[in-house]
Amino acid sequence: MMTKNANSPFSVGLPALYLVAFLSGISLGLFNPFVSTLMKEKGYDNIVIGANSTLYFFVIAAGTPIVASILRQIGLRKTMMLGFLLMGITAPLFAFTTQLSLWFIIRGVMGLACCLYLISGQTAINYFCNDQNRAMVNGLDALAFSLGFGIGPIMGAVAYNLSPKITFLLGSGLILSGIVVVFFGLPEKTVKFQKPNFSIIQKLKLPLQGAFAYGFSVATLVSLYPLFLLEQNYGIERIGLIFGLFILGGLISTVPITHLADKMGKVKVLVGSVIIVIVSVFGLSLIENPMITPFLAFVSGVGMSPIFPLSLALIGSTVTLNELSSGSAVFTSIYSAGCTAGPILSAIVMTMMGTRYIFSLMLVIFVLFLLSLSQSQKSHPDYQHSSENS
């Protein structure tokens, strides 16, 4: 459903990027929880599982400068296709071995593969949209990602009951289809990269906080929350349902909330989203009622999912067009740093204080983010600088 209207959220290149985001969501939602589940079933403790997840996200964060260099040399399309190919070949190997050392090697390669298509996709989304459709495009991109992230664990749970190998092979086939999507649906676009400097980082202080908070929370949820639920005697299907409800909340809320942000201001709407996250996640960590937990998961998805697109949209409203590539690269790097820190730090807290405290650090980070948002409202209430910077 492509159109030549440049202001349309379905203009040339954007539908392909939505599909790329959808497949990226499937990758995160299908592989990560079942990597943790498989390792748990083989008898490994939470620290080892958290370290394995941390390696995955650390490679994404550390690989950002490498991927930026690759993007300059071979372009957006080839970088994305290379990432999909590498993930599609590597991920299934996880289910065909029980060697811990090989699991860490495979996980590292999976992180590099994700880095390739994640950074190129997030960079491209700011280049293929404009100031008139930026918020909606980022919302639809996040919606596509959330849809994939929600479908992933549901499909994976069904396949996992048959065999873990089927789950990983299914994910591999879907990821490899991304090569076809990019080849036929995404035109090549010349991207000018600037090295990130301190002034850009200062400009992006608020969206970078949002990126870190979101990355920290999502990585903790997909990597460790299944372990928390397993210890509460939830079955695989029930865990898949709870993750599905979390994503459903995001699917329902992301586009309306990003649209609302265009009218009321991004920072003001972010404040509301973060408050919803704090209240619902606090409830998840305290309440063990099997009827209430799914509802709280749904509500936390409502609040959490819009945080990423709204934070990403703040970049386009804050920096100049020539700084977009640098801003996107820094944003992805900080998001990945949050993903890196989330599983290992939360696993340490769970080991020291008990599984009930799985979300303690996440809550601290979101409270600090809320304080920054509240302070920013006084000086930059709308964060609408895009017309000036264009």
N, C-alpha and C positions, 0 to 999 in steps of 0.2 A: 504494500500500500504506500508506494513512493509518489511524491509530488515534486514538481519543479519550483513550487512556491518556497522561497528561501526562509520565510518566517514560519512555515508550517513545522510542527514537531515531527513530521514524517517526510521532510525534504531529503534530497539525495544523500545517501550514506547513513542516515540516522536509523532506519529500520534494521540495517545490518548490525549496527552498534548495539541496538536493543537485544538482538539475538545473541551477540557476543556476551553481553551482560547476563543474559539468561543462562547461557552455558557456563559462564564463570560462577554463577550462583549454584548451579548443579554441582560443579566441581567442589565447591566449599561445603555444600550441604550434604552431598553424598559420600565423598571420600573421608572427610575429617571425623565425623562421629563414628563411622564404622572402623576406621583405623584404631581409634581409642577403644571401641568395643572389642575388636579382635585382640588387641594387646592385653586388655583386662581379662579376657577369657583364657589367655595363655599364662596368666598368673603374675603379670608385671604390676608393680605398685603405681600409685598416682604420680609420684615424682618422675619416674621413668617415662610414663605416658605424657606428662606435661612437658618434659624435656624434648621428647620427640616432636610434639606439636610446636614447641618453641623454635626448634631448628627450622621447621617448615617456614614459619613466619619471619624468622631471622634472615633466612636466605632471600625472602621477598624484600625485606628492608635493605639488606646489604647489597642486593643485586641492582638496586635502582640506578646507580651511576653506570653500571655495565649495560643495562638495558637502554639507558639514554644514549649511550654511545652506539649501540646496535641500531637504535631507531634512526640515528643520523646517517648511518651507513646503508641500511637496506630499506628503510621506510616503514610506515605504520602497518601496511598489509602483510608484508613478509614477516615482520616481527610477531604479529598476532598468530599467523599460521605456524610459525616455528614453535611458539608456545603451546598451541593446541597439539601439534604433532608430538612434542616432547612429553606432555602430560599423558596423552593417549597411549603412548608406548610404555611409559614408566609406571603409572599408577597400578595397573593390574598385577605387576610383579610383587606388590606388597602381600597379596593373598596367596602367593605361591611359594613363600618361604616363612620360616619361623626364626631365622637368625637375627638377633637383635642388631648386630652391626650392619647387616644388609638393610634392615628396616630404616636405620638412620641415614644410610647412603641414599636409599630410594626416596626417603622423605625430603632430603636436601635437593635432589634433582626435581622433585615435584614442586618444591618452592621456587626454583629457578623458572620452571615452565609457567607457573602461575604468575610470576613476576613479569614475564614477557607479554602475556596477553592482558594482564590487569593494567599495567602502566600504559601500554599502547592504547588500550580501550579508554581509560580515563583521560588521557591526553587528547585523543581524537574527539571525544564528546564535546570538549570546549572549542574545538576548531570547526566542527561541522554544525554548531548552532550559533546563534547570535544573541544580542541583548534583548531582542523582542521575544524570543522563545526559550531563553536559557533556563529559567526556573522549571518550566513544564518539561523540557527535554531531560533535565537532570532528574526530575520526578519520575518520568517514564522509564529512564534508564535504571533507576533504583527499583522501580516496580518490577521490571523484567528480571533484575538480579534477585529480588526477593521471591519472585515466583519460582525461579530455578532453585533457590535456596530452600524453598518450602517443598517443592516436588522431590528434590534429591533424597532427603531422609525417608520420605514415604515410600518411594520406589525402592530405595535401598533396604528398608525394613522388610518389605515383601520378599525381595530377592535373597536377603541374608538368611531367612529361614530355610531357603532351599540350599544355599551354599554361599559362603563369603566370596568365593571366586566369581560367582555369577554377578554379585553386587559390583565388584570392581571391573569386571568385563563390560557390564552394562554402562557404567560410568565412562569407561574408555571409549565405547562406541559413540556415545553422545558428544563427548569432547572432540573426537576426531571429526565429527560433522561440522565443527566450527571452521575447519579449513575450507569447506565448500561455501559456507556462508560468506566468509571474508573474500574469497576469490571472485565470487559472482556479484556480491552485493555492496562491496566497499571500494569506491574509487580511490586511487592514490592521491595523497595530498602532501604537498611540501610543508614540513614543519620546521620552524626556526627555533633552535634551542639556545637558551642562554644559561650560563652557569649560575645556579642559585647564589644569591648574595645576602648579606645580613639585612639590607633594607627590605628585600622581598619577604624575608622571614618575619620581620617586624610588622609589616603590613598584614601578614596572614596569621598573626598570633591567635586570633579567635577561631577561624576555621581549622587551624592546625590542632587546637585543643579539642575541637569536635571530632576531628579525624582520629586522634589518639584515643579518646574516650570510646568512640564507636568501635574501633579496632580491638581495643582491650576487651570490651564486653562481648562482642561477637565471637572472638577467638575462645574466650573462656566458656561461653555457652556451648559452642559446637564441640569443643574438645573435652570439657570436664563435666558439664551438666548431665550427660548420659551416665557418667559414673555415679553422680549424686543420686540420680533416679534409680539406677540399678541397686544401690544400697538401700533405697526405700522400697525395694521389691517390686518395681515396675517391670513389666515385660517389654520385649523389643517393640511389639506393635504399639503399646501404650506410649513408649518413648517417642516413636515416630509420630503419633497423634499429637503429643504435646508440642513437638517441634513444628508440626504442621499448623497448629493453632497460633503459635508465635508468629509464623510467617503470614498466616491469614490476616492477623491484625495489621501487619505492615502493608499487605496488599490493599486492604481496605482504606488505610489512612494516608499512604504516601502521596498520591496524586492530589487528593483534596487539600492536604496540609501544605504541600508546596504551592498549590494555587492560592491558598489563603495567605501564604507568606508574601506573594506579590502584592496583595492588597494591604496587609497589616504591617509588613516589615519582617525580614528574615529572623532578626535577633529576637523580636517579641514572640514569634511563633516557636523558635527554638527553646525559649524559656519554658513555655507550656509543655513541649515534648519532654524536656529533661525532668520536669516535675513529675510527669506521668511515669517515667522510667524509675525514678527514685522510689516512689510510693509502691509501684508494682513489684519491683525487684526486692525491695525490703520484705514485702509479703511473701514472695517465693522462698526467701531464705528462712522464714519463720514458720510458715504454715505448711503442714504435711497432709492436709485433707485432700484425698484424691479427687474430690469434686471441685474444690476451689483452685487447686494448682493449675489445671488447664485454662481456667478463666483468667488467672493472673498472667499466665504465659501469653494469652491473647492480648491482654491490656499492655503488657510490656512491649509486645511487637508493635502495637499502635503508636507508642511513644518513641521507641528506639529507631525504627526503620527510617523515618523522615530525617533523622539527625545527619546521616551521611550525605544525601543529596542537598540538603540545605547548607551544610558546611562547604560542600564542593561548589555550590552556586555562589557562595560568598566570595570565592576566588575571582570569578568573573565580574563581580560587582566591586572588586577592590583594586585589582591590578590592571595595568594597561594590556592591550592586545599582545604586544611583543613580550610581555612577561608571563603570558598564560602557560607556555610550555614549562618554564621554570617553576611557576606556582603549582602546576599539576604534578610535577615530579616530586617537589617537596611534600605536597599533600599526601601522595601515595607512600612516600618514604615514612612519614610520621604515622600514617594509618597502619603501615606494616610494623612499625616499631611498637605500636599499641598491641597489635596481634601477637608480636613476639613476646612482649612482657606478660600479657594476660594469662596464658596457660601455666607457665612455670611459676610465677609469683602466686597465683591463686592456688596452685597445687601445693606449694610450700605452706600457705596459710591453712589449707585443708588438713595437711599432715600434722601441723603443729597445734591447731585449735579445734579441728573436727570438720567434717563435711558441711555442717550447717553454716560455716563461715565462708563458703565458696564465693559469695558475692560481696564480701566485706570491702575489698580493695576497689571493686567496681563502683560501689556506692560512694566511697571517698572521692574517687575521680570525678564522678558526676556532680557531686556537691560542689567541688572546686570549679568545675565548668559552669555550674549555675551561678556561682558568685561572679565569675568573669563576665558572663552574659548580662547579669544585672548591672554590673559596673559599666559595661559597654553601652547599654541602653541609654545611659545618661549622656555619653559623648557621641555615639553613632547610632541613634535610634532606628534608623531604617537600613543603613548600610547600602544605600542605593547610590553608588558612585559610577555605575557602568557607563552612563552616557558621557560623563566627564572624561573617563579614561579611554574611551574608544577613539 
